[in-house]
Amino acid sequence: MITVRKSSDRGQADHGWLKSAHSFSFGSYYDPAFMGWGNLRVINEDRVAPGMGFGTHSHRDMEIISYVLSGELAHKDSMGNIETIPPGDIQRMSAGTGVTHSEFNHARSAETHFLQIWIEPSARGVTPSYEQRAIHPADKRGRLLKVAGPFGSDAVVSMHADASIFAGLFDGAEQAQHAIAPHRKAYVHLIRGSLLVNGMELSAGDALMVERESPLQLSQGTQAEVLVFDLHST
């Protein structure tokens, strides 16, 4: 079964300095039909104005992924990490027993555009930790690269979660497929461009909620960048 989640149906928030589209209930946006999918809890597409950002705030017992699309995101946390996240990098922060952090766009004129992703952990109360890695576009070209996954897997960054995130770039004849185990769910989020997934045409911001259907077939992309989530079926 596949359910289409159109970009225009996402929750919208405009705080002036921050414009955000919420795939699932978050902040002032609440829809009991969209509280998450499997152990995927949040996908926020955020656009942060120059010189603005999220002041110091706290998290616990959540795996948090930042995936920057344009501009840069400055990160500072209570673990002592002070980093800049450029486009192409993926960042993972395990909040565990508790962590505080801030995120800012220090540019004078450029917007920062990024995806904020929260995944529920498979274990609570872990020691907070941080990981950031660069991903070359060629490694995602015409294939699905596992950019995040459980510790011990072959993912670019590791999570305390029974979930994997794959990223891919598709154009023209490039295609890929992903098998989904019968007891698991998948979520497909098209970041930009257009893409055909199991015969369904997606445009930027569109998503698919998938269960009891395998494999996923990705094809006929036009400047497409996509994330595919393989999720624990909670």
C-alpha positions in Angstrom: 0.0 0.0 0.0 1.3 3.5 -0.9 -0.2 6.7 0.4 0.8 10.0 -1.4 1.7 13.0 0.8 1.7 16.0 -1.4 4.0 18.9 -0.7 1.1 21.4 -0.6 -0.6 19.3 2.2 2.2 19.6 4.6 1.8 21.9 7.7 3.2 25.4 7.1 4.8 27.8 9.5 6.0 31.3 8.8 7.9 33.0 11.6 9.4 35.7 9.4 13.0 34.6 9.9 12.0 30.9 9.5 9.8 29.3 6.9 9.1 25.7 7.5 7.1 22.9 6.0 6.2 20.0 8.4 5.6 16.5 7.0 4.3 15.4 10.4 2.7 17.2 13.4 5.2 19.6 14.9 4.9 22.8 16.9 1.6 24.5 16.2 0.8 22.2 13.3 -1.2 19.2 14.5 -2.9 16.5 12.4 -3.6 13.2 14.1 -3.4 11.4 10.8 0.3 12.5 10.4 2.1 11.9 13.7 5.0 10.1 12.1 5.6 7.0 10.1 7.1 4.0 11.7 9.9 5.4 13.9 10.3 8.5 11.7 8.9 11.3 13.8 9.9 14.6 12.0 10.8 15.9 8.6 10.9 19.7 8.6 12.0 21.5 5.5 13.4 24.7 7.0 14.5 28.0 5.3 16.4 30.2 7.7 16.9 33.9 6.9 20.4 35.5 6.9 21.8 36.2 10.4 19.0 34.2 12.1 18.7 30.8 13.7 17.5 28.6 16.5 18.8 29.7 19.9 20.0 27.3 22.5 17.4 24.6 23.2 17.4 21.1 24.5 16.6 17.6 23.3 16.6 14.1 24.7 16.1 10.5 23.5 16.0 11.3 19.8 18.2 10.8 16.8 18.4 14.1 14.9 19.7 14.3 11.3 20.5 17.6 9.5 20.8 17.5 5.7 21.7 20.9 4.3 20.6 21.7 0.8 21.9 25.3 0.3 23.7 27.9 2.5 25.4 26.8 5.6 24.2 25.8 9.1 26.4 26.7 12.2 26.0 24.2 15.0 27.1 24.5 18.6 26.2 22.1 21.4 26.8 21.2 25.1 29.2 18.4 24.1 31.7 21.0 22.9 31.0 20.6 19.2 31.3 23.8 17.1 30.8 23.0 13.5 29.6 24.4 10.2 27.4 22.1 8.0 27.7 22.9 4.3 25.6 21.4 1.5 26.5 17.8 0.9 27.3 17.0 4.5 25.1 14.9 6.8 25.1 15.5 10.5 23.8 13.1 13.2 23.2 14.1 16.8 22.1 11.5 19.4 20.3 13.5 22.1 20.2 10.5 24.5 20.2 11.6 28.2 20.0 15.2 27.2 21.9 17.8 25.1 21.5 21.5 24.3 22.5 23.1 21.0 21.9 26.0 18.7 21.8 26.3 14.9 22.4 29.6 13.0 22.7 31.0 9.6 25.6 33.5 9.9 25.6 34.5 6.2 24.8 38.2 5.5 22.7 37.6 2.4 22.2 33.8 1.8 19.3 31.8 3.1 20.0 28.4 4.7 17.8 25.6 3.4 17.9 22.3 5.1 16.0 19.2 6.2 15.6 18.5 10.0 14.9 14.9 10.6 14.0 13.2 13.9 14.0 9.4 14.3 12.9 7.7 17.5 15.8 5.7 19.0 15.8 2.0 19.7 17.4 2.6 23.2 16.7 5.4 25.6 19.2 7.1 27.8 22.3 6.6 25.6 25.3 8.9 26.0 24.8 12.0 23.7 27.1 12.0 20.7 27.8 13.8 17.4 28.9 12.8 13.9 29.3 14.8 10.7 30.5 13.5 7.3 30.9 14.9 3.8 29.2 13.1 0.9 30.4 13.6 -2.6 27.6 14.0 -5.2 29.1 11.3 -7.3 28.4 8.8 -4.5 24.7 9.4 -4.8 24.5 9.6 -8.6 22.1 7.1 -10.1 22.0 5.0 -6.9 20.7 5.0 -3.3 23.6 5.6 -0.8 23.0 4.6 2.8 23.8 8.0 4.4 22.5 7.0 7.9 21.9 3.6 9.6 22.2 1.6 12.8 25.6 1.3 14.4 27.6 -1.6 12.8 26.0 -1.0 9.3 27.8 0.4 6.3 26.1 3.8 6.6 28.0 7.1 6.3 26.8 8.1 9.8 25.5 5.8 12.5 22.3 6.1 14.6 20.9 4.4 17.8 17.8 3.6 15.7 16.4 0.7 13.8 16.2 2.8 10.6 18.2 3.6 7.5 18.2 6.6 5.3 19.3 6.4 1.6 20.0 9.4 -0.6 20.1 9.4 -4.4 20.4 11.7 -7.4 18.5 10.7 -10.5 18.3 12.1 -14.0 17.3 10.7 -17.4 17.8 6.9 -17.6 19.3 6.5 -14.1 17.2 4.2 -12.0 17.4 2.2 -8.8 15.3 0.0 -6.6 15.0 -0.7 -2.9 13.6 -3.9 -1.3 11.4 -3.5 1.8 11.1 -6.4 4.2 7.4 -7.4 4.8 7.5 -6.3 8.5 8.9 -2.8 7.7 7.7 0.5 6.4 9.3 3.0 4.0 9.0 6.7 3.4 10.1 8.4 0.2 10.7 12.2 0.3 11.6 14.0 -2.9 13.8 17.0 -2.1 13.8 18.5 -5.5 13.2 17.8 -9.2 10.7 15.2 -10.3 10.8 11.4 -10.1 8.7 8.3 -10.8 8.4 5.9 -7.9 6.4 2.7 -8.6 4.6 4.5 -11.4 3.7 7.5 -9.2 5.1 10.9 -10.3 6.5 13.0 -7.5 7.4 16.7 -7.5 9.6 18.6 -5.1 8.3 18.2 -1.5 6.1 15.3 -2.3 6.4 12.0 -0.3 5.1 8.4 -0.3 4.2 6.4 2.9 4.8 2.8 2.0 3.9 -0.5 3.7 3.4 -4.1 2.4 4.9 -3.2 -1.0 8.3 -4.2 -2.4 10.4 -3.3 -4.1 10.5 0.5 -4.6 11.3 1.3 -8.2 12.9 4.8 -8.8 13.2 6.0 -12.4 12.6 8.9 -14.9 14.2 11.5 -12.7 14.6 15.1 -13.8 17.3 16.8 -11.6 15.9 14.7 -8.8 17.3 14.4 -5.3 15.5 11.9 -3.0 15.6 10.4 0.5 14.3 6.9 1.1 13.7 5.8 4.7 13.7 2.1 5.7 11.8 2.1 9.0 10.9 0.0 12.0 7.1 -0.6 11.8 6.0 0.7 15.2 
